[in-house]
Amino acid sequence: MKKILFLAGEYYPYPFANGVCIKNVINELKRKNYEVDVVCFNTTNNKELHLDTYNGSKIYYVNNFKNKGILEDFRQRIKNILLAPMFPATDVKLINKYYGVVKKALCANKYDMIIAVYNPIEALIVGKLVVKKVQCKYCLYMLDTLTNTGQITIRGLKTNKLVKKYTDRKNLSCELKLFECADLIILMNSHLQHYKQKIYDKFRSKIVFSDLPLFDPTNFCMRPTKRDTKINMVYCGVLSEEYRNPRYLCEAVIKCKEYIACSLDVYCRGNCGKMLEQYSEKSNSVIQKHEYVEYSKMKDILNNSDVLISIGNYNSDMVPSKIFEYMSTGKKIIHFIRSKNDSCLSYLYKYPASLIINEEVTLEKNIQNILDFLNKPLNKNDNTIGLKDLFKFNMPEYTVKIIDDVLNNLR
């Protein structure tokens, strides 16, 4: 029985989006009789817990506890500036911790493959360090990208052309070094055009394109939502004034409230809290802001809603993972975009219960489309026909076959 070690970030018990992707892939690997262990950050709030088990896997924890508050945020900003020459590897202490935990896992077990998942950067750096010392295959699983990042830059520094140019150059240099030592590089389809550049030609034999393994048609919520005549809309995810702004959405909900009974519940993290509180007051609490919830609770919230709301990333090819979780429910989806190049469009055009709202169009022109969509009955049968084939790249089986082929020398 072959054995695999994943190097990850937040995986168990409180996974972020990448952690959910990893969990789905690991579950499929286990169905194919692989043994899988995971190194990840400790999110249990128990500093003394270094080893745990979950779903038949050993979980090796890396302590990454940080103080919170204004002073700590200020210290982090200063640290980012001082360590800018080392970007993107700006936390040497954490890298050393991560390296020590991976060494313990390697001393206790023999693995056929190490899979380093990005994000976090620490997983990739440590993977590069340890793979030189062990005899096994090495895979980079790039759920995010180091180089095709749009407007994203160093946390804590204001985005400007000079900073962006510097971070792009450092990211590229780091990425090329990381690609050198990998046997397999799994990239996301949304970045395919970016990685067609000639600079990546020497890695072409190692590169395979897949997609976020989050589509699960067996999760369709086929039962009608129990509710009164009010239509409940839900948004779950990160919001940002810069690249995922909810202002247009909030104005649309307030306008729709003049014609139909509706509400919007926003479960989020990010820097839009004050804006949402203002809209909650302006709408007489039709719009409600809630704290971001963990994955297990989020599934219940999505399944008990009527309509799911999505906001596309501005100037980025990154695909929000929640779009596949949304589609897996079989619910109606309203997706707000600011660009016709929005990364979600190719997926949502395949999904029969979606509405695309372009924020470049005036609100008055869009409202009627939204009202018609909200009032239209949902044809559940449309959502179950052929979607498994349409979203095959987003099934965990697709990614696992890539890994399985490399381990069995079929690729």
PEQUI-V626850 format. One record per pair of residues at least 12 apart in sequence whose ideal C-beta (glycine too) atoms are under 8 Angstrom apart, sorted by the first residue. I is the first residue (numbers start at 1). J is the second residue. D is the distance in whole Angstrom. If there is no record, write none. Layout:
i:I j:J d:D
i:I j:J d:D
//
This chain:
i:1 j:33 d:6
i:1 j:34 d:7
i:1 j:35 d:6
i:2 j:34 d:6
i:2 j:35 d:7
i:2 j:112 d:4
i:2 j:113 d:8
i:2 j:407 d:6
i:3 j:34 d:7
i:3 j:35 d:4
i:3 j:36 d:7
i:3 j:37 d:7
i:3 j:109 d:6
i:3 j:110 d:7
i:3 j:111 d:5
i:3 j:112 d:6
i:4 j:29 d:7
i:4 j:34 d:6
i:4 j:35 d:7
i:4 j:36 d:5
i:4 j:37 d:8
i:4 j:111 d:6
i:4 j:112 d:7
i:4 j:113 d:5
i:4 j:114 d:8
i:4 j:115 d:6
i:4 j:403 d:8
i:5 j:36 d:8
i:5 j:37 d:5
i:5 j:38 d:7
i:5 j:39 d:7
i:5 j:102 d:8
i:5 j:105 d:6
i:5 j:106 d:8
i:5 j:109 d:7
i:5 j:111 d:5
i:5 j:113 d:7
i:5 j:114 d:5
i:5 j:115 d:7
i:6 j:22 d:6
i:6 j:26 d:7
i:6 j:36 d:7
i:6 j:37 d:7
i:6 j:38 d:5
i:6 j:39 d:7
i:6 j:40 d:8
i:6 j:115 d:5
i:6 j:117 d:6
i:7 j:39 d:5
i:7 j:98 d:8
i:7 j:102 d:7
i:7 j:114 d:7
i:7 j:115 d:7
i:7 j:116 d:4
i:7 j:117 d:6
i:7 j:123 d:4
i:7 j:124 d:8
i:7 j:126 d:6
i:7 j:127 d:5
i:8 j:22 d:5
i:8 j:38 d:6
i:8 j:39 d:7
i:8 j:40 d:4
i:8 j:41 d:8
i:8 j:117 d:5
i:8 j:120 d:8
i:8 j:123 d:6
i:9 j:40 d:6
i:9 j:41 d:6
i:9 j:117 d:7
i:9 j:119 d:6
i:9 j:120 d:4
i:9 j:123 d:7
i:10 j:40 d:7
i:10 j:41 d:6
i:10 j:43 d:6
i:11 j:23 d:7
i:11 j:38 d:6
i:11 j:40 d:4
i:11 j:41 d:8
i:11 j:59 d:7
i:12 j:38 d:7
i:12 j:40 d:7
i:12 j:43 d:8
i:12 j:52 d:7
i:12 j:54 d:5
i:12 j:59 d:6
i:13 j:43 d:7
i:13 j:44 d:6
i:13 j:54 d:8
i:14 j:43 d:4
i:14 j:294 d:5
i:14 j:295 d:8
i:15 j:295 d:6
i:17 j:143 d:8
i:17 j:321 d:4
i:17 j:322 d:7
i:18 j:117 d:6
i:18 j:119 d:6
i:18 j:143 d:5
i:18 j:144 d:7
i:18 j:321 d:8
i:19 j:40 d:7
i:19 j:295 d:8
i:20 j:214 d:7
i:20 j:295 d:6
i:20 j:321 d:7
i:20 j:325 d:8
i:21 j:143 d:6
i:21 j:212 d:6
i:21 j:213 d:5
i:21 j:214 d:6
i:21 j:321 d:7
i:22 j:38 d:7
i:22 j:117 d:6
i:24 j:213 d:5
i:24 j:214 d:7
i:24 j:216 d:8
i:24 j:396 d:4
i:25 j:213 d:6
i:25 j:396 d:5
i:25 j:399 d:5
i:25 j:400 d:6
i:25 j:403 d:8
i:26 j:38 d:7
i:26 j:55 d:7
i:26 j:57 d:7
i:27 j:55 d:7
i:27 j:396 d:7
i:28 j:213 d:8
i:28 j:396 d:4
i:28 j:397 d:6
i:28 j:399 d:8
i:28 j:400 d:4
i:29 j:400 d:6
i:29 j:403 d:7
i:30 j:55 d:8
i:30 j:56 d:7
i:32 j:400 d:6
i:32 j:404 d:6
i:35 j:56 d:8
i:35 j:57 d:8
i:36 j:57 d:5
i:37 j:57 d:5
i:37 j:58 d:4
i:37 j:59 d:7
i:37 j:60 d:7
i:37 j:105 d:6
i:37 j:109 d:7
i:37 j:111 d:8
i:38 j:57 d:6
i:38 j:58 d:7
i:38 j:59 d:5
i:38 j:60 d:7
i:39 j:60 d:5
i:39 j:62 d:7
i:39 j:98 d:7
i:39 j:101 d:6
i:39 j:102 d:5
i:39 j:105 d:6
i:39 j:123 d:8
i:40 j:59 d:7
i:40 j:60 d:8
i:40 j:61 d:7
i:40 j:62 d:7
i:41 j:61 d:7
i:41 j:62 d:5
i:41 j:63 d:8
i:41 j:64 d:5
i:41 j:120 d:8
i:42 j:61 d:4
i:42 j:62 d:6
i:42 j:63 d:5
i:42 j:64 d:7
i:42 j:65 d:7
i:44 j:61 d:7
i:47 j:63 d:6
i:47 j:65 d:6
i:49 j:61 d:6
i:50 j:63 d:8
i:50 j:101 d:8
i:58 j:105 d:7
i:58 j:109 d:8
i:60 j:101 d:5
i:60 j:102 d:8
i:60 j:104 d:6
i:60 j:105 d:5
i:61 j:101 d:7
i:62 j:94 d:8
i:62 j:97 d:5
i:62 j:98 d:5
i:62 j:101 d:5
i:62 j:122 d:8
i:63 j:97 d:6
i:64 j:94 d:6
i:64 j:97 d:7
i:76 j:155 d:8
i:76 j:156 d:6
i:77 j:156 d:4
i:77 j:157 d:8
i:80 j:154 d:6
i:80 j:155 d:6
i:80 j:156 d:4
i:80 j:157 d:6
i:81 j:156 d:8
i:81 j:157 d:7
i:84 j:154 d:7
i:84 j:157 d:8
i:84 j:166 d:8
i:87 j:154 d:6
i:87 j:166 d:8
i:87 j:167 d:6
i:87 j:170 d:5
i:87 j:171 d:8
i:88 j:121 d:5
i:88 j:146 d:7
i:88 j:167 d:8
i:88 j:170 d:6
i:88 j:171 d:6
i:88 j:174 d:6
i:89 j:121 d:6
i:89 j:122 d:8
i:89 j:125 d:6
i:89 j:174 d:7
i:91 j:122 d:7
i:94 j:122 d:6
i:95 j:122 d:5
i:95 j:125 d:6
i:95 j:126 d:6
i:98 j:122 d:5
i:98 j:123 d:7
i:98 j:126 d:5
i:99 j:126 d:5
i:99 j:129 d:6
i:99 j:130 d:7
i:102 j:126 d:5
i:102 j:127 d:8
i:102 j:130 d:5
i:103 j:130 d:7
i:106 j:130 d:6
i:106 j:134 d:6
i:110 j:136 d:8
i:111 j:134 d:7
i:111 j:136 d:5
i:112 j:136 d:6
i:112 j:137 d:7
i:112 j:407 d:6
i:113 j:136 d:6
i:113 j:137 d:4
i:113 j:138 d:7
i:113 j:139 d:6
i:113 j:403 d:7
i:113 j:406 d:8
i:113 j:407 d:6
i:114 j:127 d:6
i:114 j:130 d:7
i:114 j:131 d:6
i:114 j:134 d:7
i:114 j:136 d:6
i:114 j:137 d:7
i:114 j:138 d:5
i:114 j:139 d:7
i:115 j:139 d:4
i:115 j:140 d:8
i:115 j:141 d:5
i:115 j:403 d:7
i:116 j:128 d:8
i:116 j:138 d:7
i:116 j:139 d:7
i:116 j:140 d:6
i:116 j:141 d:7
i:117 j:141 d:5
i:117 j:143 d:6
i:118 j:140 d:7
i:118 j:141 d:7
i:118 j:142 d:5
i:118 j:143 d:6
i:118 j:144 d:5
i:118 j:145 d:8
i:118 j:146 d:7
i:119 j:143 d:7
i:119 j:144 d:5
i:121 j:146 d:8
i:121 j:174 d:8
i:124 j:140 d:7
i:124 j:178 d:5
i:125 j:178 d:8
i:127 j:140 d:7
i:128 j:177 d:7
i:128 j:178 d:6
i:128 j:181 d:5
i:131 j:181 d:6
i:132 j:181 d:7
i:137 j:183 d:5
i:137 j:184 d:7
i:137 j:406 d:6
i:137 j:407 d:6
i:138 j:181 d:6
i:138 j:182 d:5
i:138 j:183 d:5
i:138 j:184 d:8
i:139 j:182 d:7
i:139 j:183 d:7
i:139 j:184 d:4
i:139 j:185 d:7
i:139 j:186 d:7
i:139 j:403 d:7
i:139 j:406 d:7
i:140 j:178 d:6
i:140 j:179 d:7
i:140 j:182 d:5
i:140 j:184 d:7
i:140 j:185 d:5
i:140 j:186 d:7
i:141 j:186 d:5
i:142 j:185 d:7
i:142 j:186 d:6
i:142 j:187 d:5
i:142 j:188 d:7
i:143 j:188 d:7
i:143 j:212 d:7
i:144 j:318 d:7
i:145 j:187 d:8
i:145 j:188 d:7
i:145 j:191 d:5
i:145 j:194 d:7
i:145 j:317 d:8
i:145 j:318 d:7
i:146 j:171 d:4
i:146 j:172 d:8
i:146 j:174 d:6
i:146 j:175 d:4
i:146 j:178 d:8
i:147 j:168 d:7
i:147 j:171 d:5
i:147 j:172 d:5
i:147 j:175 d:5
i:147 j:194 d:7
i:148 j:191 d:5
i:148 j:194 d:4
i:148 j:195 d:8
i:148 j:317 d:5
i:148 j:318 d:8
i:149 j:168 d:8
i:149 j:171 d:7
i:149 j:316 d:7
i:149 j:318 d:8
i:150 j:243 d:7
i:150 j:313 d:7
i:150 j:314 d:8
i:150 j:315 d:4
i:150 j:316 d:3
i:150 j:317 d:7
i:150 j:318 d:7
i:151 j:164 d:8
i:151 j:242 d:7
i:151 j:243 d:6
i:151 j:314 d:7
i:151 j:315 d:5
i:151 j:316 d:7
i:152 j:243 d:8
i:152 j:316 d:7
i:153 j:167 d:5
i:154 j:167 d:6
i:159 j:242 d:7
i:172 j:199 d:8
i:176 j:199 d:7
i:179 j:200 d:8
i:179 j:203 d:5
i:179 j:206 d:7
i:180 j:203 d:8
i:182 j:203 d:8
i:182 j:206 d:6
i:183 j:206 d:7
i:183 j:406 d:7
i:184 j:206 d:6
i:184 j:208 d:7
i:184 j:402 d:7
i:184 j:403 d:7
i:184 j:406 d:5
i:185 j:203 d:6
i:185 j:206 d:5
i:185 j:207 d:5
i:185 j:208 d:7
i:186 j:208 d:6
i:186 j:209 d:8
i:186 j:210 d:5
i:186 j:399 d:7
i:186 j:402 d:6
i:186 j:403 d:8
i:187 j:207 d:6
i:187 j:208 d:7
i:187 j:209 d:5
i:187 j:210 d:7
i:188 j:209 d:7
i:188 j:210 d:7
i:188 j:211 d:6
i:188 j:212 d:7
i:188 j:319 d:7
i:189 j:209 d:5
i:189 j:210 d:7
i:189 j:211 d:5
i:189 j:393 d:6
i:190 j:211 d:8
i:190 j:317 d:5
i:190 j:318 d:7
i:190 j:319 d:5
i:190 j:343 d:5
i:191 j:317 d:6
i:192 j:209 d:6
i:193 j:317 d:8
i:194 j:317 d:7
i:195 j:207 d:7
i:208 j:402 d:5
i:208 j:411 d:8
i:210 j:393 d:6
i:210 j:398 d:6
i:210 j:399 d:5
i:210 j:402 d:6
i:211 j:319 d:8
i:211 j:393 d:4
i:211 j:394 d:5
i:211 j:398 d:7
i:212 j:319 d:6
i:212 j:321 d:5
i:212 j:324 d:6
i:212 j:394 d:6
i:213 j:394 d:6
i:213 j:395 d:6
i:213 j:396 d:4
i:213 j:398 d:7
i:213 j:399 d:5
i:214 j:321 d:6
i:214 j:324 d:4
i:214 j:325 d:6
i:214 j:328 d:7
i:214 j:394 d:6
i:215 j:324 d:5
i:215 j:327 d:6
i:215 j:328 d:6
i:215 j:387 d:8
i:215 j:391 d:4
i:215 j:394 d:4
i:215 j:395 d:6
i:216 j:328 d:5
i:217 j:328 d:7
i:217 j:384 d:7
i:217 j:387 d:5
i:217 j:388 d:6
i:219 j:299 d:8
i:219 j:328 d:4
i:219 j:329 d:6
i:220 j:328 d:7
i:220 j:329 d:7
i:220 j:330 d:4
i:220 j:380 d:8
i:220 j:383 d:7
i:220 j:384 d:6
i:221 j:302 d:8
i:221 j:303 d:4
i:221 j:329 d:5
i:221 j:330 d:6
i:221 j:331 d:7
i:222 j:330 d:7
i:222 j:380 d:6
i:225 j:304 d:6
i:225 j:305 d:7
i:225 j:306 d:5
i:227 j:306 d:7
i:229 j:261 d:6
i:230 j:261 d:4
i:230 j:262 d:6
i:230 j:263 d:6
i:231 j:260 d:6
i:231 j:261 d:7
i:231 j:262 d:4
i:231 j:263 d:8
i:231 j:306 d:5
i:231 j:307 d:6
i:231 j:374 d:5
i:232 j:262 d:7
i:232 j:263 d:5
i:232 j:265 d:7
i:232 j:304 d:8
i:232 j:305 d:5
i:232 j:306 d:5
i:232 j:307 d:7
i:233 j:253 d:7
i:233 j:262 d:6
i:233 j:263 d:7
i:233 j:264 d:5
i:233 j:265 d:7
i:233 j:305 d:7
i:233 j:306 d:7
i:233 j:307 d:5
i:233 j:308 d:7
i:233 j:309 d:5
i:233 j:334 d:7
i:234 j:264 d:8
i:234 j:265 d:5
i:234 j:266 d:8
i:234 j:267 d:7
i:234 j:301 d:6
i:234 j:302 d:6
i:234 j:305 d:4
i:234 j:307 d:7
i:234 j:308 d:6
i:234 j:309 d:7
i:235 j:249 d:7
i:235 j:264 d:7
i:235 j:265 d:7
i:235 j:266 d:5
i:235 j:267 d:7
i:235 j:268 d:7
i:235 j:308 d:8
i:235 j:309 d:4
i:235 j:310 d:7
i:235 j:311 d:7
i:236 j:267 d:5
i:236 j:268 d:7
i:236 j:292 d:8
i:236 j:293 d:7
i:236 j:298 d:5
i:236 j:301 d:7
i:236 j:302 d:7
i:236 j:308 d:8
i:236 j:322 d:6
i:237 j:267 d:8
i:237 j:268 d:6
i:237 j:310 d:8
i:237 j:320 d:6
i:237 j:322 d:5
i:238 j:268 d:7
i:238 j:269 d:6
i:238 j:270 d:5
i:238 j:292 d:8
i:239 j:266 d:8
i:239 j:268 d:5
i:239 j:269 d:8
i:239 j:270 d:4
i:239 j:271 d:8
i:239 j:272 d:4
i:239 j:276 d:8
i:239 j:311 d:7
i:240 j:270 d:5
i:240 j:271 d:6
i:240 j:272 d:7
i:241 j:271 d:6
i:241 j:272 d:6
i:241 j:275 d:7
i:242 j:314 d:7
i:243 j:313 d:5
i:243 j:314 d:4
i:243 j:315 d:7
i:243 j:316 d:6
i:244 j:270 d:7
i:244 j:311 d:5
i:244 j:312 d:7
i:244 j:313 d:6
i:244 j:314 d:7
i:245 j:272 d:7
i:245 j:311 d:7
i:245 j:314 d:7
i:246 j:266 d:7
i:246 j:272 d:6
i:246 j:275 d:7
i:246 j:276 d:7
i:246 j:279 d:8
i:246 j:311 d:6
i:247 j:275 d:7
i:248 j:336 d:6
i:248 j:357 d:8
i:248 j:359 d:5
i:248 j:363 d:7
i:249 j:264 d:8
i:249 j:309 d:6
i:249 j:311 d:6
i:249 j:336 d:6
i:250 j:264 d:7
i:250 j:275 d:8
i:250 j:276 d:7
i:250 j:279 d:4
i:250 j:283 d:7
i:250 j:287 d:6
i:251 j:363 d:6
i:252 j:336 d:8
i:252 j:357 d:7
i:252 j:363 d:6
i:252 j:366 d:7
i:252 j:367 d:7
i:252 j:370 d:6
i:253 j:283 d:7
i:253 j:286 d:7
i:253 j:287 d:6
i:254 j:279 d:7
i:254 j:282 d:7
i:254 j:283 d:5
i:254 j:286 d:7
i:254 j:287 d:7
i:255 j:363 d:6
i:255 j:367 d:5
i:256 j:367 d:7
i:256 j:370 d:6
i:256 j:371 d:6
i:256 j:374 d:7
i:257 j:283 d:7
i:257 j:286 d:5
i:259 j:367 d:8
i:259 j:371 d:6
i:260 j:371 d:6
i:260 j:374 d:6
i:260 j:375 d:7
i:262 j:286 d:7
i:262 j:374 d:7
i:263 j:286 d:5
i:263 j:287 d:8
i:263 j:288 d:7
i:264 j:286 d:7
i:264 j:287 d:5
i:264 j:288 d:7
i:264 j:309 d:7
i:265 j:288 d:5
i:265 j:290 d:6
i:265 j:301 d:8
i:265 j:305 d:8
i:266 j:287 d:7
i:266 j:288 d:7
i:266 j:289 d:5
i:266 j:290 d:7
i:267 j:290 d:5
i:267 j:291 d:7
i:267 j:292 d:6
i:267 j:293 d:5
i:267 j:298 d:7
i:267 j:301 d:7
i:268 j:289 d:7
i:268 j:290 d:8
i:268 j:292 d:6
i:269 j:291 d:8
i:269 j:292 d:4
i:273 j:289 d:7
i:276 j:289 d:4
i:277 j:289 d:6
i:298 j:325 d:8
i:299 j:325 d:8
i:302 j:325 d:7
i:302 j:326 d:7
i:302 j:329 d:5
i:302 j:331 d:7
i:303 j:329 d:6
i:303 j:331 d:8
i:305 j:331 d:6
i:306 j:331 d:7
i:306 j:332 d:7
i:307 j:331 d:7
i:307 j:332 d:5
i:307 j:333 d:7
i:307 j:334 d:6
i:307 j:374 d:7
i:308 j:326 d:5
i:308 j:329 d:7
i:308 j:331 d:5
i:308 j:332 d:7
i:308 j:333 d:5
i:308 j:334 d:8
i:309 j:333 d:8
i:309 j:334 d:6
i:309 j:335 d:8
i:309 j:336 d:8
i:310 j:322 d:7
i:310 j:323 d:6
i:310 j:326 d:6
i:310 j:333 d:6
i:310 j:334 d:7
i:310 j:335 d:4
i:310 j:336 d:7
i:310 j:344 d:7
i:311 j:335 d:8
i:311 j:336 d:5
i:312 j:335 d:6
i:312 j:336 d:7
i:312 j:337 d:4
i:312 j:338 d:7
i:312 j:339 d:7
i:312 j:342 d:4
i:312 j:343 d:7
i:312 j:344 d:5
i:312 j:345 d:8
i:313 j:342 d:8
i:313 j:343 d:6
i:314 j:338 d:5
i:314 j:339 d:7
i:315 j:339 d:7
i:316 j:343 d:7
i:317 j:343 d:5
i:318 j:343 d:6
i:319 j:343 d:5
i:319 j:344 d:6
i:319 j:347 d:7
i:320 j:344 d:7
i:323 j:335 d:8
i:323 j:344 d:5
i:323 j:347 d:6
i:323 j:348 d:7
i:324 j:347 d:7
i:324 j:391 d:7
i:324 j:394 d:5
i:327 j:347 d:7
i:327 j:351 d:5
i:327 j:387 d:8
i:327 j:391 d:7
i:330 j:353 d:7
i:330 j:378 d:8
i:330 j:380 d:6
i:330 j:383 d:4
i:330 j:384 d:7
i:331 j:353 d:7
i:331 j:378 d:8
i:332 j:353 d:5
i:332 j:354 d:8
i:332 j:355 d:7
i:332 j:373 d:7
i:332 j:374 d:8
i:332 j:378 d:6
i:333 j:348 d:7
i:333 j:351 d:7
i:333 j:353 d:6
i:333 j:354 d:5
i:333 j:355 d:7
i:334 j:354 d:8
i:334 j:355 d:5
i:334 j:357 d:6
i:334 j:370 d:7
i:334 j:373 d:7
i:335 j:348 d:6
i:335 j:354 d:6
i:335 j:355 d:7
i:335 j:356 d:5
i:335 j:357 d:7
i:336 j:357 d:5
i:336 j:359 d:6
i:337 j:356 d:6
i:337 j:357 d:7
i:337 j:358 d:6
i:337 j:359 d:7
i:338 j:358 d:8
i:338 j:359 d:5
i:338 j:360 d:7
i:340 j:358 d:7
i:347 j:391 d:7
i:347 j:394 d:8
i:350 j:387 d:8
i:350 j:390 d:5
i:350 j:391 d:7
i:351 j:383 d:8
i:351 j:387 d:8
i:352 j:379 d:7
i:352 j:382 d:4
i:352 j:383 d:6
i:353 j:378 d:6
i:353 j:379 d:8
i:353 j:382 d:7
i:353 j:383 d:6
i:355 j:369 d:7
i:355 j:370 d:7
i:355 j:373 d:4
i:357 j:369 d:7
i:357 j:370 d:7
//
